[in-house]
């Protein structure tokens, strides 16, 4: 669903850019207030996993593929502001390093996938989580929210294309909504499977009642080491996906590209506006195709890990300094009532 350059006119691109900047700014402010320093490595891990998983296109129907967005998955584990930060970092990396998504459409892509996916998905997931307590409720709620947010993001994309006079609304809306109802099923299934595995292996990450700890509980050395082991294992899994699975992803076009081909506006795509992209199309210069894809995927996974971690590290710097000085550092759960977006 990465909109390329040329699909949006200047007023629409500018409007979406302003909305995206405002949404990301609010998410950063919320994370600065509520993100515990101990969760900083988990944002890096989420960035690495989402980047690697987004490379694994799966077949849908009619020669169309889809891929995980990962916003609801991240929001269910770390909260909506963290999801916005992680998806924004991934989208920036994809756009500027790999030419995946247009520079002029970056605001629209962030709005559709990071804000609608992360915040909109959370607004669906959170009440369902409360209505159906326990692991089952969290998995069910996240799966449904993942499906809905995928479809809503596709509808928003259709609206942006129609507002840009790229294609008529009555043409693009049913096409985008219809195919993303199927892609959303893949998003829901992957989200549910990942959360089910986490619920079994590390239930505390889902804040299950039997594993809750006090927000004011001290961060012991054992807990820090446990987080370190989790991050190391998760990063290893993400690198494994990038190295061994990404080259075998479905080569079919995704929902937006297929819609553009079928509805006749694919030729609206324009060259990138002078922004260098050293690893365009996920290729490494001088390497054969399969190996180049693996190398580019591994590079992107590592950079996504560092970028998301770095953003979160910068946001929690004051908390760490205050903690080192002996001041109280509240650790309010981002999944609880402490965070409002």
LUMPA-242684 format. One line per field, with one value per residue (C-alpha): residue number from 1; residue in three letters; x, y, z. Coordinates in nm, 4 decimals. Example, Ala and Ser with C-alpha at 12.3 -4.5 7.8 and 13.67 -1.06 7.14 Angstrom:
REM LUMPA-242684
n: (1 | 2)
res: (ala | ser)
xx: (1.2300 | 1.3670)
yy: (-0.4500 | -0.1060)
zz: (0.7800 | 0.7140)
//
This chain:
REM LUMPA-242684
n: (1 | 2 | 3 | 4 | 5 | 6 | 7 | 8 | 9 | 10 | 11 | 12 | 13 | 14 | 15 | 16 | 17 | 18 | 19 | 20 | 21 | 22 | 23 | 24 | 25 | 26 | 27 | 28 | 29 | 30 | 31 | 32 | 33 | 34 | 35 | 36 | 37 | 38 | 39 | 40 | 41 | 42 | 43 | 44 | 45 | 46 | 47 | 48 | 49 | 50 | 51 | 52 | 53 | 54 | 55 | 56 | 57 | 58 | 59 | 60 | 61 | 62 | 63 | 64 | 65 | 66 | 67 | 68 | 69 | 70 | 71 | 72 | 73 | 74 | 75 | 76 | 77 | 78 | 79 | 80 | 81 | 82 | 83 | 84 | 85 | 86 | 87 | 88 | 89 | 90 | 91 | 92 | 93 | 94 | 95 | 96 | 97 | 98 | 99 | 100 | 101 | 102 | 103 | 104 | 105 | 106 | 107 | 108 | 109 | 110 | 111 | 112 | 113 | 114 | 115 | 116 | 117 | 118 | 119 | 120 | 121 | 122 | 123 | 124 | 125 | 126 | 127 | 128 | 129 | 130 | 131 | 132 | 133 | 134 | 135 | 136 | 137 | 138 | 139 | 140 | 141 | 142 | 143 | 144 | 145 | 146 | 147 | 148 | 149 | 150 | 151 | 152 | 153 | 154 | 155 | 156 | 157 | 158 | 159 | 160 | 161 | 162 | 163 | 164 | 165 | 166 | 167 | 168 | 169 | 170 | 171 | 172 | 173 | 174 | 175 | 176 | 177 | 178 | 179 | 180 | 181 | 182 | 183 | 184 | 185 | 186 | 187 | 188 | 189 | 190 | 191 | 192 | 193 | 194 | 195 | 196 | 197 | 198 | 199 | 200 | 201 | 202 | 203 | 204 | 205 | 206 | 207 | 208 | 209 | 210 | 211 | 212 | 213 | 214 | 215 | 216 | 217 | 218 | 219 | 220 | 221 | 222 | 223 | 224 | 225 | 226 | 227 | 228 | 229 | 230 | 231 | 232 | 233 | 234 | 235 | 236 | 237 | 238 | 239 | 240 | 241 | 242 | 243 | 244 | 245 | 246 | 247 | 248 | 249 | 250 | 251 | 252 | 253 | 254 | 255 | 256 | 257 | 258 | 259 | 260 | 261 | 262 | 263 | 264 | 265 | 266 | 267 | 268 | 269 | 270 | 271 | 272 | 273 | 274 | 275 | 276 | 277 | 278 | 279 | 280 | 281 | 282 | 283 | 284 | 285 | 286 | 287 | 288 | 289 | 290 | 291 | 292 | 293 | 294 | 295 | 296 | 297 | 298 | 299 | 300 | 301 | 302 | 303 | 304 | 305 | 306 | 307 | 308 | 309 | 310 | 311 | 312 | 313 | 314 | 315 | 316 | 317 | 318 | 319 | 320 | 321 | 322 | 323 | 324 | 325 | 326 | 327 | 328 | 329 | 330 | 331 | 332 | 333 | 334 | 335 | 336 | 337 | 338 | 339 | 340 | 341)
res: (unk | unk | unk | unk | unk | unk | unk | unk | unk | unk | unk | unk | unk | unk | unk | unk | unk | unk | unk | unk | unk | unk | unk | unk | unk | unk | unk | unk | unk | unk | unk | unk | unk | unk | unk | unk | unk | unk | unk | unk | unk | unk | unk | unk | unk | unk | unk | unk | unk | unk | unk | unk | unk | unk | unk | unk | unk | unk | unk | unk | unk | unk | unk | unk | unk | unk | unk | unk | unk | unk | unk | unk | unk | unk | unk | unk | unk | unk | unk | unk | unk | unk | unk | unk | unk | unk | unk | unk | unk | unk | unk | unk | unk | unk | unk | unk | unk | unk | unk | unk | unk | unk | unk | unk | unk | unk | unk | unk | unk | unk | unk | unk | unk | unk | unk | unk | unk | unk | unk | unk | unk | unk | unk | unk | unk | unk | unk | unk | unk | unk | unk | unk | unk | unk | unk | unk | unk | unk | unk | unk | unk | unk | unk | unk | unk | unk | unk | unk | unk | unk | unk | unk | unk | unk | unk | unk | unk | unk | unk | unk | unk | unk | unk | unk | unk | unk | unk | unk | unk | unk | unk | unk | unk | unk | unk | unk | unk | unk | unk | unk | unk | unk | unk | unk | unk | unk | unk | unk | unk | unk | unk | unk | unk | unk | unk | unk | unk | unk | unk | unk | unk | unk | unk | unk | unk | unk | unk | unk | unk | unk | unk | unk | unk | unk | unk | unk | unk | unk | unk | unk | unk | unk | unk | unk | unk | unk | unk | unk | unk | unk | unk | unk | unk | unk | unk | unk | unk | unk | unk | unk | unk | unk | unk | unk | unk | unk | unk | unk | unk | unk | unk | unk | unk | unk | unk | unk | unk | unk | unk | unk | unk | unk | unk | unk | unk | unk | unk | unk | unk | unk | unk | unk | unk | unk | unk | unk | unk | unk | unk | unk | unk | unk | unk | unk | unk | unk | unk | unk | unk | unk | unk | unk | unk | unk | unk | unk | unk | unk | unk | unk | unk | unk | unk | unk | unk | unk | unk | unk | unk | unk | unk | unk | unk | unk | unk | unk | unk | unk | unk | unk | unk | unk | unk | unk | unk | unk | unk | unk | unk | unk | unk | unk | unk | unk | unk | unk | unk | unk | unk | unk | unk)
xx: (0.0000 | 0.3032 | 0.1862 | 0.4575 | 0.5481 | 0.3046 | -0.0129 | -0.1041 | -0.1311 | 0.0479 | -0.2456 | -0.3331 | 0.0307 | 0.0818 | -0.2349 | -0.1465 | 0.2062 | 0.0740 | -0.1643 | 0.1138 | 0.3528 | 0.0861 | 0.0043 | 0.3662 | 0.4360 | 0.1566 | 0.2843 | 0.6365 | 0.5032 | 0.2992 | 0.5956 | 0.8166 | 0.5685 | 0.4766 | 0.7398 | 0.9466 | 1.3215 | 1.3137 | 1.0917 | 1.3340 | 1.4987 | 1.1547 | 1.0828 | 1.4037 | 1.2981 | 0.9519 | 1.1107 | 1.3358 | 1.0538 | 0.8050 | 1.0604 | 1.1536 | 0.7906 | 0.6825 | 0.9204 | 0.7380 | 0.4601 | 0.1973 | -0.0329 | -0.3947 | -0.5984 | -0.5986 | -0.2231 | -0.2209 | -0.0067 | -0.0201 | 0.2156 | 0.1946 | 0.1620 | 0.2328 | 0.0850 | -0.1799 | 0.0685 | 0.3056 | 0.0261 | -0.0993 | 0.2472 | 0.3783 | 0.0884 | -0.0347 | 0.2341 | 0.5073 | 0.3325 | 0.3285 | 0.6993 | 0.7981 | 0.5931 | 0.7152 | 1.0762 | 1.0155 | 0.8382 | 1.1143 | 1.3735 | 1.1799 | 1.1284 | 1.4746 | 1.6953 | 1.4949 | 1.2709 | 0.9655 | 0.6969 | 0.7208 | 0.9008 | 0.6103 | 0.3645 | 0.5544 | 0.3055 | 0.0126 | 0.1867 | 0.2626 | -0.0960 | -0.2435 | -0.0193 | 0.1268 | -0.1603 | -0.4658 | -0.2929 | -0.1476 | -0.3973 | -0.7085 | -0.6278 | -0.5678 | -0.9076 | -1.0658 | -0.8327 | -0.8443 | -1.2200 | -1.2234 | -0.9289 | -1.1292 | -1.4484 | -1.2752 | -1.0044 | -0.7146 | -0.4942 | -0.7875 | -0.9415 | -0.6157 | -0.5502 | -0.9081 | -0.9218 | -0.5867 | -0.6785 | -1.0073 | -0.8436 | -0.5692 | -0.8273 | -1.0349 | -0.7338 | -0.6013 | -0.9311 | -0.9705 | -0.6141 | -0.6927 | -1.0098 | -0.8093 | -0.5598 | -0.8473 | -0.9779 | -0.6371 | -0.6167 | -0.9668 | -0.8932 | -0.5870 | -0.8048 | -0.5848 | -0.8841 | -1.2551 | -1.3777 | -1.6465 | -1.3738 | -1.0938 | -1.3001 | -1.4487 | -1.1207 | -0.9034 | -1.1550 | -1.2313 | -0.8745 | -0.7684 | -1.0512 | -0.8591 | -0.5172 | -0.6548 | -0.7292 | -0.3591 | -0.2762 | -0.5197 | -0.3881 | -0.0225 | -0.1016 | -0.2931 | -0.0206 | 0.2565 | 0.0583 | -0.0348 | 0.3329 | 0.4162 | 0.1308 | 0.2779 | 0.6448 | 0.6377 | 0.2868 | 0.4061 | 0.4466 | 0.0700 | 0.0100 | -0.2007 | -0.3622 | -0.1649 | 0.1623 | 0.1040 | 0.3589 | 0.3223 | 0.4049 | 0.6230 | 0.8083 | 1.1864 | 1.3516 | 1.5698 | 1.8816 | 1.7026 | 1.4239 | 1.6769 | 1.8618 | 1.5320 | 1.4529 | 1.8011 | 1.7575 | 1.4172 | 1.5548 | 1.8484 | 1.6217 | 1.3692 | 1.6401 | 1.7819 | 1.4381 | 1.3934 | 1.7339 | 1.6475 | 1.3297 | 1.5209 | 1.8057 | 1.6313 | 1.2624 | 1.2538 | 1.4080 | 1.1155 | 0.8367 | 0.5516 | 0.6566 | 0.3011 | 0.2149 | 0.0511 | -0.3055 | -0.2355 | -0.0055 | -0.2487 | -0.5375 | -0.3338 | -0.2595 | -0.6187 | -0.7804 | -0.5344 | -0.3486 | -0.0159 | 0.1443 | 0.0834 | 0.3887 | 0.6686 | 1.0459 | 1.1662 | 1.2482 | 1.6277 | 1.6536 | 1.9284 | 1.8210 | 2.1321 | 1.9413 | 1.6477 | 1.4114 | 1.5881 | 1.8938 | 2.2632 | 2.4864 | 2.7086 | 2.5195 | 2.2900 | 1.9176 | 1.8516 | 2.1626 | 2.1064 | 1.7554 | 1.8841 | 2.1664 | 1.9343 | 1.6779 | 1.9388 | 2.0759 | 1.7287 | 1.6433 | 1.9536 | 1.8992 | 1.5304 | 1.6322 | 1.8808 | 1.6505 | 1.3518 | 1.5754 | 1.7494 | 1.4217 | 1.2960 | 1.6328 | 1.6236 | 1.2697 | 1.3534 | 1.6909 | 1.5582 | 1.4075 | 1.7383 | 1.9258 | 1.6679 | 1.6920 | 2.0689 | 2.0380 | 1.8113 | 1.4872 | 1.1687 | 1.1060 | 0.7419 | 0.6916 | 0.3337 | 0.2213 | 0.1520 | -0.1263 | -0.3077 | -0.5007 | -0.1859 | -0.1614 | -0.4162 | -0.3981)
yy: (0.0000 | 0.2263 | 0.5137 | 0.6088 | 0.9546 | 1.0944 | 0.9319 | 1.2308 | 1.5920 | 1.8660 | 1.9847 | 1.6302 | 1.5369 | 1.8566 | 1.8056 | 1.4478 | 1.5546 | 1.8106 | 1.5564 | 1.2979 | 1.5455 | 1.6406 | 1.2781 | 1.1728 | 1.4795 | 1.3817 | 1.0232 | 1.1432 | 1.3651 | 1.0786 | 0.8431 | 1.1015 | 1.1137 | 0.7457 | 0.5210 | 0.3430 | 0.3288 | -0.0498 | -0.0721 | 0.1127 | -0.2098 | -0.3524 | -0.0649 | -0.1495 | -0.5140 | -0.4159 | -0.2023 | -0.4874 | -0.7423 | -0.5162 | -0.4282 | -0.7929 | -0.9085 | -0.6430 | -0.7957 | -1.1288 | -1.0757 | -1.3504 | -1.4402 | -1.3279 | -1.3714 | -1.2801 | -1.2301 | -0.9929 | -1.0149 | -0.8561 | -0.8049 | -0.7415 | -0.3798 | -0.4678 | -0.1547 | -0.3328 | -0.6019 | -0.3327 | -0.1374 | -0.4485 | -0.5042 | -0.1525 | 0.0910 | 0.3196 | 0.5889 | 0.3258 | 0.1759 | 0.5149 | 0.5663 | 0.2181 | 0.2312 | 0.5841 | 0.4715 | 0.1733 | 0.3842 | 0.6475 | 0.3754 | 0.2074 | 0.5373 | 0.6906 | 0.3814 | 0.1406 | 0.3684 | 0.1843 | 0.4519 | 0.8008 | 1.0921 | 1.3240 | 1.0597 | 0.9875 | 1.1828 | 0.9903 | 0.6569 | 0.7453 | 0.8621 | 0.5459 | 0.2807 | 0.4321 | 0.6518 | 0.4659 | 0.1337 | 0.2131 | 0.4533 | 0.3440 | -0.0206 | 0.0473 | 0.2167 | -0.1087 | -0.3431 | -0.1763 | -0.2077 | -0.5652 | -0.6469 | -0.5183 | -0.6920 | -1.0304 | -1.0516 | -1.2929 | -1.4096 | -1.5110 | -1.1648 | -0.9944 | -1.2230 | -1.2019 | -0.8253 | -0.7715 | -0.9943 | -0.8127 | -0.4723 | -0.5708 | -0.6636 | -0.3477 | -0.1141 | -0.2662 | -0.2064 | 0.1455 | 0.2356 | 0.1114 | 0.3221 | 0.6259 | 0.5562 | 0.5382 | 0.8711 | 1.0335 | 0.9043 | 1.0309 | 1.3709 | 1.3940 | 1.3227 | 1.0235 | 0.7921 | 0.8304 | 0.7423 | 0.5055 | 0.3153 | 0.3031 | 0.2552 | -0.0876 | -0.2071 | -0.1057 | -0.2031 | -0.5384 | -0.6616 | -0.5327 | -0.7205 | -1.0294 | -0.8858 | -0.7899 | -1.1562 | -1.2293 | -0.9388 | -1.0739 | -1.4295 | -1.3259 | -1.0891 | -1.3623 | -1.6229 | -1.3928 | -1.2866 | -1.6468 | -1.7395 | -1.4432 | -1.5284 | -1.8757 | -1.7790 | -1.4320 | -1.3622 | -1.0574 | -0.8726 | -0.8902 | -0.7644 | -1.0679 | -1.0450 | -1.3337 | -1.1751 | -0.8091 | -0.6307 | -0.2993 | 0.0003 | 0.1232 | -0.2090 | -0.1756 | -0.2945 | -0.5768 | -0.7036 | -1.0302 | -0.8434 | -0.6394 | -0.9549 | -1.1178 | -0.8258 | -0.8474 | -1.2160 | -1.1486 | -0.8723 | -1.0881 | -1.3805 | -1.1576 | -0.9845 | -1.3238 | -1.4351 | -1.1104 | -1.1507 | -1.5108 | -1.3992 | -1.1336 | -1.3626 | -1.6884 | -1.6121 | -1.2678 | -1.3927 | -1.6348 | -1.3822 | -1.3746 | -1.1603 | -1.0549 | -0.6826 | -0.5648 | -0.4397 | -0.0789 | -0.1638 | -0.4245 | -0.1782 | 0.0822 | -0.1691 | -0.2864 | 0.0580 | 0.2252 | 0.4787 | 0.2970 | 0.5333 | 0.8245 | 0.7168 | 0.9712 | 0.9574 | 1.0319 | 1.4008 | 1.3843 | 1.1844 | 0.9189 | 0.5669 | 0.3474 | 0.0179 | 0.0863 | -0.2073 | -0.3989 | -0.4740 | -0.4675 | -0.3532 | -0.6282 | -0.9185 | -1.1723 | -1.1217 | -1.3728 | -1.2851 | -0.9130 | -0.9346 | -1.1144 | -0.8662 | -0.5681 | -0.7232 | -0.7896 | -0.4371 | -0.2875 | -0.5022 | -0.3889 | -0.0231 | -0.0414 | -0.1857 | 0.0950 | 0.3715 | 0.2722 | 0.2137 | 0.5471 | 0.7396 | 0.5752 | 0.6229 | 0.9942 | 1.0250 | 0.8578 | 1.0276 | 1.2590 | 0.9651 | 0.7820 | 1.0880 | 1.1414 | 0.7753 | 0.7922 | 1.0999 | 0.9103 | 1.0745 | 0.8755 | 0.7525 | 0.6396 | 0.3509 | 0.3828 | 0.0985 | 0.2149 | -0.0397 | 0.0938 | 0.4084 | 0.6201 | 0.6818 | 0.8793 | 0.9540)
zz: (0.0000 | -0.0415 | -0.2643 | -0.5168 | -0.6430 | -0.9007 | -0.7679 | -0.5468 | -0.6522 | -0.4591 | -0.2425 | -0.1330 | -0.0657 | 0.1349 | 0.3378 | 0.4218 | 0.5097 | 0.7584 | 0.9134 | 0.9362 | 1.1015 | 1.3545 | 1.4330 | 1.4666 | 1.6818 | 1.9213 | 1.9319 | 2.0133 | 2.2926 | 2.4359 | 2.4211 | 2.5905 | 2.8789 | 2.9118 | 2.7515 | 3.0190 | 2.9401 | 2.9801 | 2.6703 | 2.4437 | 2.3136 | 2.2395 | 2.0003 | 1.8181 | 1.8017 | 1.6731 | 1.4010 | 1.2898 | 1.2854 | 1.1052 | 0.8375 | 0.7799 | 0.7853 | 0.5359 | 0.2816 | 0.2969 | 0.0438 | 0.0474 | -0.2450 | -0.2180 | -0.5358 | -0.9028 | -0.9223 | -0.6236 | -0.3112 | 0.0318 | 0.3214 | 0.6929 | 0.8056 | 1.1683 | 1.3292 | 1.5368 | 1.6364 | 1.7655 | 1.9346 | 2.1144 | 2.2610 | 2.3162 | 2.2825 | 2.0037 | 2.0311 | 2.0062 | 1.7033 | 1.5296 | 1.6030 | 1.4850 | 1.1627 | 1.0874 | 1.1270 | 0.8967 | 0.6335 | 0.6388 | 0.5892 | 0.3094 | 0.1286 | 0.1609 | 0.1392 | -0.0759 | -0.2885 | -0.1550 | -0.1462 | -0.2892 | -0.1256 | -0.2031 | -0.0765 | 0.2460 | 0.4554 | 0.3096 | 0.3645 | 0.7273 | 0.7792 | 0.6271 | 0.7780 | 1.0956 | 1.2175 | 1.0907 | 1.1511 | 1.4924 | 1.6488 | 1.4597 | 1.5184 | 1.8887 | 1.9239 | 1.8037 | 1.9905 | 2.3319 | 2.4059 | 2.2755 | 2.5024 | 2.7991 | 2.6889 | 2.6480 | 2.9164 | 2.8977 | 2.6153 | 2.3956 | 2.4140 | 2.3271 | 2.0314 | 1.9039 | 1.9480 | 1.7774 | 1.4832 | 1.4245 | 1.4675 | 1.2225 | 0.9590 | 1.0087 | 1.0135 | 0.6905 | 0.5129 | 0.6549 | 0.5515 | 0.1991 | 0.1901 | 0.3032 | 0.0253 | -0.2234 | -0.0966 | -0.1432 | -0.4998 | -0.5745 | -0.4173 | -0.6425 | -0.9498 | -1.0240 | -1.0516 | -0.9809 | -0.6311 | -0.7586 | -0.9444 | -0.6876 | -0.3703 | -0.4490 | -0.5998 | -0.3032 | -0.0357 | -0.1973 | -0.2385 | 0.1032 | 0.2700 | 0.1577 | 0.2412 | 0.5825 | 0.6507 | 0.6075 | 0.8394 | 1.0989 | 1.0801 | 1.1085 | 1.3964 | 1.5807 | 1.5290 | 1.6516 | 1.9581 | 2.0351 | 2.0335 | 2.2565 | 2.4944 | 2.5381 | 2.5601 | 2.7213 | 2.8591 | 3.0525 | 2.7220 | 2.6757 | 3.0307 | 3.1149 | 3.4607 | 3.6098 | 3.5015 | 3.5817 | 3.7934 | 3.9682 | 3.7535 | 4.0383 | 4.0805 | 4.0568 | 3.7381 | 3.8624 | 3.6965 | 3.6131 | 3.4349 | 3.2358 | 3.1375 | 3.0404 | 2.8109 | 2.6614 | 2.5837 | 2.4293 | 2.2082 | 2.0999 | 2.0109 | 1.8337 | 1.6325 | 1.5348 | 1.4128 | 1.2178 | 1.0538 | 0.9703 | 0.7955 | 0.6041 | 0.5061 | 0.4225 | 0.3551 | 0.1892 | -0.1412 | -0.1786 | -0.1146 | -0.3644 | -0.6641 | -0.7545 | -0.7259 | -0.4049 | -0.3786 | -0.4777 | -0.7687 | -0.9004 | -0.8725 | -1.0622 | -1.3371 | -1.3716 | -1.3452 | -1.5789 | -1.3659 | -1.3204 | -1.5716 | -1.3318 | -1.1322 | -1.1732 | -1.1124 | -0.7623 | -0.7083 | -0.6930 | -0.3696 | -0.3841 | -0.2876 | -0.2672 | -0.2303 | -0.4630 | -0.5163 | -0.2384 | -0.4478 | -0.3659 | -0.6539 | -0.7890 | -0.6317 | -0.8026 | -0.7467 | -0.4672 | -0.2702 | -0.3308 | -0.1847 | 0.1239 | 0.1720 | 0.1316 | 0.3677 | 0.6361 | 0.5987 | 0.6291 | 0.9304 | 1.1175 | 1.0246 | 1.1242 | 1.4603 | 1.5184 | 1.3941 | 1.6083 | 1.9101 | 1.8565 | 1.8405 | 2.1585 | 2.3313 | 2.2582 | 2.3924 | 2.7261 | 2.7804 | 3.0519 | 3.2401 | 3.2396 | 3.3629 | 3.6363 | 3.7337 | 3.7540 | 3.9766 | 4.2136 | 4.1092 | 4.0761 | 3.7237 | 3.6808 | 3.4438 | 3.3279 | 3.1063 | 2.7520 | 2.7319 | 3.0336 | 3.1005 | 3.1251 | 2.7506 | 2.5575 | 2.1858)
//
